[in-house]
Amino acid sequence: MINENEIITTLEELEAFLISVENGGLGLTNVAGIALATNNADGRRFVAVLDDKHQLLMGRWVTEEVYENGKDLVRNGPNKSSLH
């Protein structure tokens, strides 16, 4: 489930999305991981929230810049000092 109207365009927006997922603010259950991915159909980039069977629970489109520069943020998680 990817919302066509919600595109993450900055690293700050990506971090806020990651924090929302970690804090349970999006109402998702059985979250096992988050990854940056590429849509096979059209090559668009997105951040994927995955369950324990690697099935997509939620996704948000990201710009190419966020995809390239947000890899460490997704891999390592948001700055823990910014969690409220």
Buried (B, 14 or more C-beta within 10 A) or exposed (E): EBEEEEBBEBBEBBBBBBBBBBEEEEEEEEBEEBBBBEEEEEEBBBBBBBBEEEEBBBBBBBBEEBBEBBEEBBEEBBEEEEEE
